[in-house]
Amino acid sequence: MKNETRKLTLTSIFIAINVVLSQMIYIPVGPIKAFPMQHFINVLCAVFVGPWFGLAQALISSILRNIFGTGSLFAFPGSMIGVLFAALMYRKFKRIELASIGEWIGTGFIGSICTIPFMWIMHLDLKGFMPIFYAFLLSSLFGSIIACILLLLLNKRNLLNKRNG
């Protein structure tokens, strides 16, 4: 029970940080807003709370960003698929670098492709997919790299191991 409470608390903190940072740091590209900090938070969630709490974080953060007008419907497939891949890669291999790569692949490639149905629903021209694809790739790459650097520094100082204590 103690571990679940810790994960729930961390997830809440990650949601709050994500929503606040999304007010300040985003890249508008056509109908989407790319949030490198979402991907940063996703990799942190992959390492600290795992796939299910990470998915909850991505879902709730996306909902809140949409309510506050800083997000779009495109936030859902990218962030949720990205955090799931990142967490599953970290769970299987226990390597921070692979969690970051999982976020990049999950969001940048798979998540961006999953935006195509949203484009149809919103009656957007599919010719606009390539800018969205590149925005997802770059945003997830930058956020993943920042998270990877931070986590590697924490790990080098043995601060990641203390989180289980």
TIMI-450939 format. One record per residue (C-alpha): x, y negated, z negated. Coordinates in nm, 3 decimals. Layout:
<nodes>
east | north | up
X | Y | Z
...
</nodes>
This chain:
<nodes>
east | north | up
0.000 | 0.000 | 0.000
0.287 | -0.238 | -0.084
0.436 | -0.195 | 0.264
0.101 | -0.267 | 0.433
0.058 | -0.584 | 0.225
0.408 | -0.697 | 0.325
0.332 | -0.632 | 0.692
0.001 | -0.818 | 0.669
0.172 | -1.114 | 0.503
0.451 | -1.124 | 0.761
0.198 | -1.096 | 1.042
0.006 | -1.394 | 0.902
0.325 | -1.597 | 0.878
0.419 | -1.506 | 1.235
0.073 | -1.612 | 1.356
0.104 | -1.948 | 1.179
0.454 | -2.012 | 1.317
0.343 | -1.910 | 1.664
0.037 | -2.139 | 1.667
0.237 | -2.435 | 1.536
0.525 | -2.385 | 1.780
0.281 | -2.346 | 2.070
0.171 | -2.704 | 2.007
0.526 | -2.821 | 2.073
0.699 | -2.583 | 2.312
0.529 | -2.464 | 2.631
0.579 | -2.470 | 3.005
0.271 | -2.556 | 3.215
0.260 | -2.361 | 3.543
-0.066 | -2.400 | 3.736
-0.350 | -2.244 | 3.536
-0.121 | -2.098 | 3.268
0.092 | -2.228 | 2.988
0.405 | -2.023 | 2.930
0.506 | -1.996 | 2.563
0.864 | -1.876 | 2.507
0.799 | -1.883 | 2.132
0.525 | -1.620 | 2.172
0.787 | -1.383 | 2.304
1.028 | -1.483 | 2.028
0.760 | -1.401 | 1.769
0.670 | -1.078 | 1.954
1.025 | -0.943 | 1.922
1.034 | -1.041 | 1.553
0.704 | -0.855 | 1.506
0.840 | -0.552 | 1.690
1.124 | -0.528 | 1.440
0.952 | -0.637 | 1.119
0.592 | -0.512 | 1.139
0.567 | -0.262 | 1.426
0.326 | -0.220 | 1.715
-0.016 | -0.239 | 1.549
0.042 | -0.546 | 1.335
0.232 | -0.692 | 1.631
-0.072 | -0.639 | 1.853
-0.291 | -0.806 | 1.590
-0.050 | -1.101 | 1.581
-0.054 | -1.140 | 1.960
-0.435 | -1.113 | 1.976
-0.503 | -1.356 | 1.692
-0.237 | -1.602 | 1.812
-0.386 | -1.596 | 2.162
-0.738 | -1.648 | 2.028
-0.627 | -1.939 | 1.809
-0.429 | -2.103 | 2.090
-0.736 | -2.081 | 2.313
-0.958 | -2.228 | 2.040
-0.712 | -2.515 | 1.988
-0.684 | -2.574 | 2.363
-0.316 | -2.490 | 2.388
-0.360 | -2.148 | 2.547
-0.533 | -1.983 | 2.837
-0.686 | -1.644 | 2.911
-0.352 | -1.542 | 3.057
-0.211 | -1.531 | 2.703
-0.385 | -1.205 | 2.622
-0.235 | -0.953 | 2.865
0.118 | -1.091 | 2.851
0.157 | -1.126 | 2.478
-0.021 | -0.806 | 2.382
0.150 | -0.579 | 2.632
0.486 | -0.740 | 2.558
0.471 | -0.689 | 2.182
0.350 | -0.333 | 2.226
0.642 | -0.241 | 2.456
0.891 | -0.421 | 2.232
0.768 | -0.245 | 1.919
0.755 | 0.097 | 2.081
1.108 | 0.055 | 2.215
1.231 | -0.055 | 1.874
1.046 | 0.225 | 1.696
1.195 | 0.489 | 1.928
1.555 | 0.363 | 1.956
1.602 | 0.127 | 1.655
1.794 | -0.114 | 1.879
1.720 | -0.487 | 1.874
1.839 | -0.528 | 2.232
1.589 | -0.268 | 2.352
1.307 | -0.439 | 2.165
1.395 | -0.759 | 2.352
1.408 | -0.576 | 2.684
1.074 | -0.411 | 2.601
0.919 | -0.756 | 2.546
1.062 | -0.882 | 2.874
0.940 | -0.581 | 3.074
0.604 | -0.564 | 2.897
0.526 | -0.933 | 2.942
0.734 | -1.032 | 3.244
0.641 | -0.747 | 3.469
0.343 | -0.549 | 3.340
0.166 | -0.836 | 3.161
0.198 | -1.067 | 3.459
0.052 | -0.803 | 3.692
-0.237 | -0.760 | 3.448
-0.327 | -1.128 | 3.503
-0.453 | -1.050 | 3.853
-0.803 | -0.950 | 3.731
-0.818 | -1.278 | 3.538
-0.732 | -1.462 | 3.858
-1.021 | -1.287 | 4.036
-1.261 | -1.365 | 3.753
-1.153 | -1.731 | 3.754
-1.177 | -1.744 | 4.137
-0.812 | -1.842 | 4.168
-0.625 | -1.788 | 4.491
-0.402 | -1.481 | 4.460
-0.132 | -1.676 | 4.643
-0.078 | -1.845 | 4.308
0.031 | -1.518 | 4.151
0.402 | -1.556 | 4.225
0.447 | -1.877 | 4.021
0.263 | -1.706 | 3.735
0.484 | -1.398 | 3.774
0.803 | -1.606 | 3.758
0.672 | -1.811 | 3.465
0.600 | -1.491 | 3.270
0.944 | -1.353 | 3.359
1.133 | -1.664 | 3.255
0.928 | -1.741 | 2.946
0.957 | -1.385 | 2.814
1.328 | -1.374 | 2.901
1.408 | -1.693 | 2.707
1.196 | -1.602 | 2.406
1.337 | -1.249 | 2.395
1.696 | -1.371 | 2.414
1.643 | -1.620 | 2.130
1.487 | -1.349 | 1.913
1.760 | -1.100 | 2.001
2.033 | -1.346 | 1.900
1.861 | -1.428 | 1.571
1.798 | -1.063 | 1.485
2.152 | -0.958 | 1.578
2.290 | -1.232 | 1.351
2.062 | -1.120 | 1.067
2.164 | -0.758 | 1.125
2.534 | -0.850 | 1.130
2.490 | -0.998 | 0.782
2.293 | -0.689 | 0.670
1.981 | -0.898 | 0.610
1.754 | -0.673 | 0.817
1.822 | -0.375 | 0.593
1.713 | -0.572 | 0.286
1.362 | -0.618 | 0.428
1.287 | -0.252 | 0.343
1.389 | -0.293 | -0.020
</nodes>
